[in-house]
Amino acid sequence: RDRSLQLSLSHLFPDLAQGGLHLHAQNLIEVAVGIGINVYQAKEDFPPELQEKAISLAMASNQHVDRMTLLDAILEQLQKNCTLLETQGFAPVRKQWIAQSAIIGREVSVQQHGIPLYTGIAEDIAIDGSLLVRTVDGLQTVTAADVSLRSQNGDYAF
């Protein structure tokens, strides 16, 4: 476990336990969320082990992407979704999420800590926000994992 993350969060969340973050939704007022977006990188900018797996917006769109314009768009959409969530609850956010999802109805690979767990078809977003994936063993509920359109060998499944 990343102890630095636990230490930096411990002053914000006194219920942070040694074994991990234990929060109760009814007590949660704020949360910090981070994302990483590869914007300008070319294939050769990635480490050799990632060059066949990683992608950037410039590579995907074949266009220049202004980072501030991108940030403005992300923050604007995040604010709209937060307002929608606060005023109408999760149902309309979920409906929009499903409608715009790139993975619903497609084969996905699910991994945790770099260990492949299973592949299956992403079927739905549950009312609690978890992803529902249909595998050969039945319907799996994914609450925390790396979910990718890449196959187990790392190829993109576009």
N, C-alpha and C positions, 0 to 999 in steps of 0.2 A: 504494500500500500504506500501511497505517496504521503509520507509523514509531513512534508512541508505544506501540503494542501490542508491536512488536518490541523496543523498548528495555525495556519493563517485563518482558518475558519473558526477555530475554537473560541476566539473572543466574540465572534458574531453569534455563534450557536453553542451555548453552554452545555447542551445535551449531547455534544459530539463525544462519542465513545471511543475508546482505544481501538476497537476493531473496525471502525468506520463511521460514517455519518448517519445518525439516526434522528430524523426529523419527523415531527407530526404535522400533517398538512394544516390542521386547524391553528397551529401556533406559528406557522410560517408567514412572515410579513414581507420579506424581501429575499430575493435569490440572485446570485450573480451567475450569468450565463456567458460562456465564451464559445466562439466559433472561429475556425480558421478557414480562410478562403484563399486559394492560390489564384492570384489575379494575373500577374504578368509572366510567370515562369514559362520558359520553353522546355522541351523535353530534356535537353542537356543540362538544364539548371538543377534538375533533381539528382539525388544520389543514384549511382548505377542500379542499385537494387530496387529503386522506385520508378525508373524511367519507363518501364512498360506498364506500370500500374497507376501512377499519379497523372493528374491533368490539371490544367489551369483554365480560367475563363478565356484567356487569350487563345489558348490552344483549341478550346471547344468552339469558340465563336469566330475565330479568325479575324477578330476585331480588337481595336484598342478599347479598354474598359477603364474609365476614370474612377479611381478608388473613392473619391469623395462623393461622386454621383451614386456609386454603388452603396456606400455607407448611408447616404441620405435615403435611398430607396428602401434599404433594409430596416432602418430605424422608423421610417414612416409606416411601413407595413406592420412592424412589431407594435407600434403604438395603436394602429387600427385594430389589430387582433387583441391587444390588451383591453382596449375600450369595449370591444364586442364581448369579450369574456366577462368583463365586469358588469356590463349592462344586461346581457342576454344569457350568460352561462356558456358552458362548453359545447352544447349541441350545434349552434351555428358555426363555431370555429371548426368543429369536427367535420361538419358537412363540407365546408370550404377546403379543408385539409385533404379530405378524400377526393374531392373533385379535381384538385390540382396535383395530386400525388403522382410521382413518376414511377412508383413501385407497386401500387395496388394492381393486382392482376398479373404481375410479372414474377418470374423466378428470382429469388433472393438467396443470398448466402448469409448465415448468421454466425458470428464469432464472438467470443468473449476472451479478452486478454490474448488475442492472437491465435486462439485455439478454435478451429472450425467446430461448430456444434451441429448444424444441419443446413440443408437447403430445402426450399419449398416455395409455394406460391403465396405471396403477400395477398391476403384476402380482404382485410378490413382494418379499420382503426376502432378499437373498442371504446366504449363510453368513458373509460378511465384514461384513455390516451395511449394505451398499449397497442402494439402491432399484433395482429392475428395472422399467423403463417400456417398454411396447410402443408403438412409433411406426410411422408408415407406412414408415420406413426400417429397421425391425427392432427388436430388443431393445436398449435403451440402459441402461447402468449409471451410476447417479447416485451419486457419492461425496461431492460437495460442490456444493450449489446451493440456490437458493430453490425449493422445491416447494410448489405451492399448488393448492387446489381452485378457484381463480379462473381464469376464462378469460383469454386474452391481453388482452382489453379491460378487465379488472379486475373483472368481475362475479363474484359468488360462485356456485359451482355446487352448491348444496345440493339 
